[in-house]
């Protein structure tokens, strides 16, 4: 494989370069070019999967009993071209890659030197809810099938919600925590904040403690202060909007797998529960799905949740290999 300037690079080198660049400041601008490369062949997709796996192996978080005792500065260095890969991270390292000025440019960036960083990813699998301790003493609780990239250095700390939902308990620091999600993000210090990012790119930021500033468009545009007990939402349209009832959008008890609703349609409640389900719940009657329910539900326990719903609404439960079906008796 040939790269810029006639250099020959392996597909793994190309994949690692993409992994680094997508986590830099130009990631969004390069997304279409990256997607085209990724879809060009199964070999590309497998190489990128290997690169992500290696990156995850390099991420040493404070949860490690051997390495989670100190906050180390990031390693910096000049490397060959835009396909060179950073050396192994030292204890609690943020992997920093400085692209040498004499090397070939990264894709989508004509000429000149560039600097990119790759964040430490933490993530959960479907059905898993897990709390991670971060290097500064903050914590991040990830909901099912969620991913958060963490980038801490001596004079900066930032995270990016890639998918799903997170509760960040942010300790006070010399610099605030920069939180990226979708096209915008928030700034918080000594606060607790829930953030969710759905498949359409809509973000909800709900403050549980302290205060934060939320922007719908990164570092530009209008910033709004959000106080404890309130929430703001934004989407691809870059407009901030208050959330009238934050608890109905992000239930307070979600880190324990619980959801409280004064009123919600059964179909919507089941959809929320199915985010955790290995075997999904299916409602066989649209009229049943439209029924309003209220209460406190342990939605992360799929079978027990289905049984409780059936008991409350006098429904039949039929557990099959592909789904748990709810229907009229």
Secondary structure, 3 states (H helix, E strand, C coil): CECHHHCECCHHHHHHHHHHHHCCCCCCCCHHHHHHHHHCCHHHHHHHHHHHHHHHHHCCCCCCCCCCCCCCCCECCEECCCCCCCCCCCCCCCEEEEECCCCCCCCCCCCCCEEEECCEEEECCCCCCEEEECCCCCEEEECCCCEEEEEEECCEEEEEEEEEEEEEEECCCCCCEEEEECCEEEEECCEEEEEEECCCCCEEEEEEECEEEEEEECCEEEEEEEECCCEEEECCCCCCEECCCHHHHCCCCHHHCEEEEEEEEHHHHHHHHHCCCCCCEEECCHHHHCCEEEEEEECCCHHHHHHHHHHHHCEEEEECCCCEEEEEC
